[in-house]
Amino acid sequence: MSDVVLIMQALANPNKYGINGTEPSHITSEGFKYADTDGNGLTVNDALRIQKYLLGLIKSFD
């Protein structure tokens, strides 16, 4: 679930949590790439899909 929070923070406050953010725990370029679950760029929908996966509501990201 912490990944979901980081994705939302990176999208909402990229200066602090984005790839080049000032926060030491900002998202990495690798994390940004792998968090894109649908290939459409990183969006809040990716965070939602990860939440659904963690809750067992979807079985995969296909």
Biopython code that builds the backbone (N, CA, C, O; Angstrom):
import numpy as np
from Bio.PDB.StructureBuilder import StructureBuilder

atoms = [
    (1, "MET", "N", (0.820, -1.190, 0.000)),
    (1, "MET", "CA", (0.000, 0.000, 0.000)),
    (1, "MET", "C", (0.865, 1.255, 0.000)),
    (1, "MET", "O", (0.435, 2.302, -0.484)),
    (2, "SER", "N", (2.062, 1.163, 0.530)),
    (2, "SER", "CA", (2.936, 2.337, 0.536)),
    (2, "SER", "C", (3.299, 2.755, -0.888)),
    (2, "SER", "O", (3.537, 3.936, -1.144)),
    (3, "ASP", "N", (3.345, 1.795, -1.819)),
    (3, "ASP", "CA", (3.605, 2.140, -3.218)),
    (3, "ASP", "C", (2.490, 3.018, -3.771)),
    (3, "ASP", "O", (2.743, 3.969, -4.511)),
    (4, "VAL", "N", (1.268, 2.693, -3.410)),
    (4, "VAL", "CA", (0.113, 3.476, -3.868)),
    (4, "VAL", "C", (0.223, 4.906, -3.353)),
    (4, "VAL", "O", (-0.011, 5.860, -4.095)),
    (5, "VAL", "N", (0.576, 5.048, -2.092)),
    (5, "VAL", "CA", (0.719, 6.377, -1.499)),
    (5, "VAL", "C", (1.824, 7.153, -2.206)),
    (5, "VAL", "O", (1.650, 8.333, -2.511)),
    (6, "LEU", "N", (2.946, 6.515, -2.467)),
    (6, "LEU", "CA", (4.050, 7.194, -3.147)),
    (6, "LEU", "C", (3.660, 7.623, -4.555)),
    (6, "LEU", "O", (4.031, 8.713, -4.991)),
    (7, "ILE", "N", (2.927, 6.791, -5.266)),
    (7, "ILE", "CA", (2.459, 7.153, -6.620)),
    (7, "ILE", "C", (1.596, 8.404, -6.533)),
    (7, "ILE", "O", (1.786, 9.347, -7.301)),
    (8, "MET", "N", (0.649, 8.414, -5.599)),
    (8, "MET", "CA", (-0.238, 9.568, -5.458)),
    (8, "MET", "C", (0.549, 10.817, -5.067)),
    (8, "MET", "O", (0.266, 11.907, -5.564)),
    (9, "GLN", "N", (1.525, 10.668, -4.188)),
    (9, "GLN", "CA", (2.343, 11.817, -3.795)),
    (9, "GLN", "C", (3.166, 12.324, -4.982)),
    (9, "GLN", "O", (3.276, 13.533, -5.189)),
    (10, "ALA", "N", (3.739, 11.410, -5.759)),
    (10, "ALA", "CA", (4.551, 11.801, -6.912)),
    (10, "ALA", "C", (3.723, 12.550, -7.943)),
    (10, "ALA", "O", (4.206, 13.492, -8.571)),
    (11, "LEU", "N", (2.478, 12.131, -8.117)),
    (11, "LEU", "CA", (1.607, 12.808, -9.082)),
    (11, "LEU", "C", (1.123, 14.159, -8.560)),
    (11, "LEU", "O", (1.027, 15.126, -9.315)),
    (12, "ALA", "N", (0.821, 14.218, -7.276)),
    (12, "ALA", "CA", (0.283, 15.449, -6.692)),
    (12, "ALA", "C", (1.345, 16.496, -6.409)),
    (12, "ALA", "O", (1.074, 17.694, -6.487)),
    (13, "ASN", "N", (2.550, 16.051, -6.082)),
    (13, "ASN", "CA", (3.609, 16.975, -5.695)),
    (13, "ASN", "C", (4.942, 16.516, -6.305)),
    (13, "ASN", "O", (5.827, 16.063, -5.579)),
    (14, "PRO", "N", (5.088, 16.630, -7.623)),
    (14, "PRO", "CA", (6.288, 16.118, -8.291)),
    (14, "PRO", "C", (7.587, 16.798, -7.866)),
    (14, "PRO", "O", (8.648, 16.177, -7.924)),
    (15, "ASN", "N", (7.526, 18.057, -7.440)),
    (15, "ASN", "CA", (8.747, 18.731, -6.996)),
    (15, "ASN", "C", (9.350, 18.080, -5.759)),
    (15, "ASN", "O", (10.563, 18.114, -5.552)),
    (16, "LYS", "N", (8.495, 17.491, -4.948)),
    (16, "LYS", "CA", (8.969, 16.857, -3.724)),
    (16, "LYS", "C", (9.107, 15.343, -3.869)),
    (16, "LYS", "O", (10.077, 14.764, -3.381)),
    (17, "TYR", "N", (8.132, 14.686, -4.543)),
    (17, "TYR", "CA", (8.100, 13.230, -4.592)),
    (17, "TYR", "C", (8.296, 12.643, -5.988)),
    (17, "TYR", "O", (8.332, 11.422, -6.140)),
    (18, "GLY", "N", (8.423, 13.483, -6.998)),
    (18, "GLY", "CA", (8.639, 13.001, -8.360)),
    (18, "GLY", "C", (10.031, 12.425, -8.552)),
    (18, "GLY", "O", (10.806, 12.341, -7.599)),
    (19, "ILE", "N", (10.353, 12.031, -9.764)),
    (19, "ILE", "CA", (11.633, 11.377, -10.066)),
    (19, "ILE", "C", (12.825, 12.194, -9.584)),
    (19, "ILE", "O", (13.790, 11.632, -9.065)),
    (20, "ASN", "N", (12.771, 13.487, -9.745)),
    (20, "ASN", "CA", (13.864, 14.357, -9.298)),
    (20, "ASN", "C", (13.479, 15.147, -8.048)),
    (20, "ASN", "O", (13.977, 16.249, -7.820)),
    (21, "GLY", "N", (12.593, 14.572, -7.249)),
    (21, "GLY", "CA", (12.075, 15.269, -6.081)),
    (21, "GLY", "C", (13.106, 15.494, -4.990)),
    (21, "GLY", "O", (14.151, 14.844, -4.947)),
    (22, "THR", "N", (12.787, 16.424, -4.120)),
    (22, "THR", "CA", (13.691, 16.792, -3.027)),
    (22, "THR", "C", (13.583, 15.861, -1.827)),
    (22, "THR", "O", (14.508, 15.792, -1.017)),
    (23, "GLU", "N", (12.484, 15.152, -1.700)),
    (23, "GLU", "CA", (12.288, 14.213, -0.598)),
    (23, "GLU", "C", (13.191, 12.990, -0.806)),
    (23, "GLU", "O", (13.192, 12.408, -1.890)),
    (24, "PRO", "N", (13.957, 12.594, 0.214)),
    (24, "PRO", "CA", (14.842, 11.431, 0.050)),
    (24, "PRO", "C", (14.119, 10.152, -0.389)),
    (24, "PRO", "O", (14.714, 9.300, -1.048)),
    (25, "SER", "N", (12.851, 10.018, -0.029)),
    (25, "SER", "CA", (12.096, 8.818, -0.399)),
    (25, "SER", "C", (11.254, 9.007, -1.659)),
    (25, "SER", "O", (10.270, 8.294, -1.858)),
    (26, "HIS", "N", (11.634, 9.965, -2.515)),
    (26, "HIS", "CA", (10.877, 10.216, -3.750)),
    (26, "HIS", "C", (10.888, 8.986, -4.649)),
    (26, "HIS", "O", (11.721, 8.094, -4.486)),
    (27, "ILE", "N", (9.960, 8.945, -5.594)),
    (27, "ILE", "CA", (9.873, 7.818, -6.516)),
    (27, "ILE", "C", (11.089, 7.828, -7.448)),
    (27, "ILE", "O", (11.557, 8.891, -7.854)),
    (28, "THR", "N", (11.586, 6.659, -7.776)),
    (28, "THR", "CA", (12.730, 6.551, -8.684)),
    (28, "THR", "C", (12.225, 6.409, -10.115)),
    (28, "THR", "O", (11.044, 6.140, -10.332)),
    (29, "SER", "N", (13.100, 6.585, -11.081)),
    (29, "SER", "CA", (12.693, 6.420, -12.481)),
    (29, "SER", "C", (12.267, 4.976, -12.734)),
    (29, "SER", "O", (11.343, 4.729, -13.510)),
    (30, "GLU", "N", (12.935, 4.023, -12.085)),
    (30, "GLU", "CA", (12.546, 2.622, -12.224)),
    (30, "GLU", "C", (11.167, 2.382, -11.602)),
    (30, "GLU", "O", (10.333, 1.689, -12.184)),
    (31, "GLY", "N", (10.935, 2.949, -10.435)),
    (31, "GLY", "CA", (9.634, 2.833, -9.784)),
    (31, "GLY", "C", (8.532, 3.467, -10.606)),
    (31, "GLY", "O", (7.429, 2.928, -10.697)),
    (32, "PHE", "N", (8.823, 4.598, -11.199)),
    (32, "PHE", "CA", (7.854, 5.295, -12.051)),
    (32, "PHE", "C", (7.483, 4.419, -13.238)),
    (32, "PHE", "O", (6.313, 4.334, -13.612)),
    (33, "LYS", "N", (8.476, 3.771, -13.826)),
    (33, "LYS", "CA", (8.267, 2.911, -14.988)),
    (33, "LYS", "C", (7.421, 1.692, -14.613)),
    (33, "LYS", "O", (6.456, 1.367, -15.306)),
    (34, "TYR", "N", (7.779, 1.023, -13.525)),
    (34, "TYR", "CA", (7.075, -0.197, -13.134)),
    (34, "TYR", "C", (5.698, 0.066, -12.538)),
    (34, "TYR", "O", (4.856, -0.832, -12.533)),
    (35, "ALA", "N", (5.450, 1.253, -12.044)),
    (35, "ALA", "CA", (4.145, 1.582, -11.473)),
    (35, "ALA", "C", (3.091, 1.798, -12.555)),
    (35, "ALA", "O", (1.895, 1.768, -12.265)),
    (36, "ASP", "N", (3.517, 2.013, -13.787)),
    (36, "ASP", "CA", (2.586, 2.190, -14.903)),
    (36, "ASP", "C", (2.021, 0.822, -15.275)),
    (36, "ASP", "O", (2.645, 0.081, -16.035)),
    (37, "THR", "N", (0.858, 0.485, -14.753)),
    (37, "THR", "CA", (0.299, -0.857, -14.920)),
    (37, "THR", "C", (-0.424, -1.070, -16.239)),
    (37, "THR", "O", (-0.698, -2.212, -16.609)),
    (38, "ASP", "N", (-0.740, 0.002, -16.956)),
    (38, "ASP", "CA", (-1.503, -0.166, -18.192)),
    (38, "ASP", "C", (-0.795, 0.387, -19.432)),
    (38, "ASP", "O", (-1.358, 0.355, -20.526)),
    (39, "GLY", "N", (0.408, 0.883, -19.276)),
    (39, "GLY", "CA", (1.170, 1.380, -20.417)),
    (39, "GLY", "C", (0.748, 2.733, -20.931)),
    (39, "GLY", "O", (1.176, 3.143, -22.009)),
    (40, "ASN", "N", (-0.089, 3.442, -20.180)),
    (40, "ASN", "CA", (-0.580, 4.759, -20.602)),
    (40, "ASN", "C", (0.063, 5.898, -19.830)),
    (40, "ASN", "O", (-0.495, 6.993, -19.765)),
    (41, "GLY", "N", (1.230, 5.656, -19.243)),
    (41, "GLY", "CA", (1.854, 6.656, -18.394)),
    (41, "GLY", "C", (1.313, 6.529, -16.988)),
    (41, "GLY", "O", (0.234, 5.974, -16.781)),
    (42, "LEU", "N", (2.036, 7.028, -16.044)),
    (42, "LEU", "CA", (1.643, 6.902, -14.638)),
    (42, "LEU", "C", (0.502, 7.871, -14.320)),
    (42, "LEU", "O", (0.635, 9.084, -14.487)),
    (43, "THR", "N", (-0.616, 7.316, -13.860)),
    (43, "THR", "CA", (-1.790, 8.113, -13.510)),
    (43, "THR", "C", (-2.397, 7.587, -12.216)),
    (43, "THR", "O", (-1.947, 6.578, -11.674)),
    (44, "VAL", "N", (-3.415, 8.275, -11.730)),
    (44, "VAL", "CA", (-4.122, 7.808, -10.537)),
    (44, "VAL", "C", (-4.789, 6.465, -10.790)),
    (44, "VAL", "O", (-5.030, 5.710, -9.848)),
    (45, "ASN", "N", (-5.091, 6.155, -12.047)),
    (45, "ASN", "CA", (-5.691, 4.853, -12.356)),
    (45, "ASN", "C", (-4.730, 3.716, -12.043)),
    (45, "ASN", "O", (-5.165, 2.630, -11.659)),
    (46, "ASP", "N", (-3.437, 3.946, -12.198)),
    (46, "ASP", "CA", (-2.458, 2.922, -11.839)),
    (46, "ASP", "C", (-2.477, 2.673, -10.335)),
    (46, "ASP", "O", (-2.418, 1.526, -9.894)),
    (47, "ALA", "N", (-2.559, 3.732, -9.558)),
    (47, "ALA", "CA", (-2.644, 3.586, -8.101)),
    (47, "ALA", "C", (-3.899, 2.807, -7.720)),
    (47, "ALA", "O", (-3.859, 1.963, -6.825)),
    (48, "LEU", "N", (-4.997, 3.084, -8.388)),
    (48, "LEU", "CA", (-6.249, 2.376, -8.123)),
    (48, "LEU", "C", (-6.128, 0.899, -8.484)),
    (48, "LEU", "O", (-6.584, 0.042, -7.727)),
    (49, "ARG", "N", (-5.522, 0.591, -9.624)),
    (49, "ARG", "CA", (-5.348, -0.809, -10.035)),
    (49, "ARG", "C", (-4.458, -1.561, -9.051)),
    (49, "ARG", "O", (-4.726, -2.724, -8.750)),
    (50, "ILE", "N", (-3.423, -0.932, -8.553)),
    (50, "ILE", "CA", (-2.552, -1.583, -7.572)),
    (50, "ILE", "C", (-3.332, -1.853, -6.285)),
    (50, "ILE", "O", (-3.172, -2.910, -5.676)),
    (51, "GLN", "N", (-4.172, -0.906, -5.869)),
    (51, "GLN", "CA", (-5.002, -1.121, -4.684)),
    (51, "GLN", "C", (-5.931, -2.311, -4.884)),
    (51, "GLN", "O", (-6.067, -3.159, -4.002)),
    (52, "LYS", "N", (-6.566, -2.368, -6.047)),
    (52, "LYS", "CA", (-7.475, -3.479, -6.346)),
    (52, "LYS", "C", (-6.730, -4.808, -6.347)),
    (52, "LYS", "O", (-7.257, -5.817, -5.878)),
    (53, "TYR", "N", (-5.517, -4.813, -6.870)),
    (53, "TYR", "CA", (-4.709, -6.026, -6.875)),
    (53, "TYR", "C", (-4.379, -6.452, -5.441)),
    (53, "TYR", "O", (-4.494, -7.629, -5.100)),
    (54, "LEU", "N", (-3.976, -5.504, -4.613)),
    (54, "LEU", "CA", (-3.637, -5.820, -3.231)),
    (54, "LEU", "C", (-4.845, -6.344, -2.449)),
    (54, "LEU", "O", (-4.696, -7.152, -1.532)),
    (55, "LEU", "N", (-6.024, -5.882, -2.815)),
    (55, "LEU", "CA", (-7.249, -6.330, -2.155)),
    (55, "LEU", "C", (-7.789, -7.632, -2.740)),
    (55, "LEU", "O", (-8.767, -8.186, -2.238)),
    (56, "GLY", "N", (-7.150, -8.114, -3.800)),
    (56, "GLY", "CA", (-7.598, -9.361, -4.434)),
    (56, "GLY", "C", (-8.774, -9.190, -5.359)),
    (56, "GLY", "O", (-9.404, -10.173, -5.748)),
    (57, "LEU", "N", (-9.088, -7.943, -5.723)),
    (57, "LEU", "CA", (-10.217, -7.701, -6.608)),
    (57, "LEU", "C", (-9.866, -7.947, -8.079)),
    (57, "LEU", "O", (-10.752, -8.197, -8.896)),
    (58, "ILE", "N", (-8.590, -7.877, -8.409)),
    (58, "ILE", "CA", (-8.119, -8.277, -9.733)),
    (58, "ILE", "C", (-6.925, -9.203, -9.521)),
    (58, "ILE", "O", (-6.194, -9.078, -8.538)),
    (59, "LYS", "N", (-6.738, -10.135, -10.458)),
    (59, "LYS", "CA", (-5.696, -11.160, -10.295)),
    (59, "LYS", "C", (-4.365, -10.767, -10.934)),
    (59, "LYS", "O", (-3.313, -11.245, -10.511)),
    (60, "SER", "N", (-4.401, -9.899, -11.949)),
    (60, "SER", "CA", (-3.170, -9.490, -12.621)),
    (60, "SER", "C", (-3.380, -8.123, -13.266)),
    (60, "SER", "O", (-4.476, -7.565, -13.226)),
    (61, "PHE", "N", (-2.327, -7.600, -13.853)),
    (61, "PHE", "CA", (-2.405, -6.295, -14.502)),
    (61, "PHE", "C", (-2.548, -6.405, -16.014)),
    (61, "PHE", "O", (-2.313, -5.434, -16.734)),
    (62, "ASP", "N", (-2.932, -7.575, -16.496)),
    (62, "ASP", "CA", (-3.129, -7.770, -17.943)),
    (62, "ASP", "C", (-4.355, -7.079, -18.446)),
    (62, "ASP", "O", (-4.658, -7.148, -19.638)),
]
sb = StructureBuilder()
sb.init_structure("model")
sb.init_model(0)
sb.init_chain("A")
sb.init_seg("    ")
for serial, (resi, resn, name, xyz) in enumerate(atoms, 1):
    if name == "N":
        sb.init_residue(resn, " ", resi, " ")
    sb.init_atom(name, np.array(xyz, "f"), 0.0, 1.0, " ", f" {name:<3s}", serial, name[0])
structure = sb.get_structure()
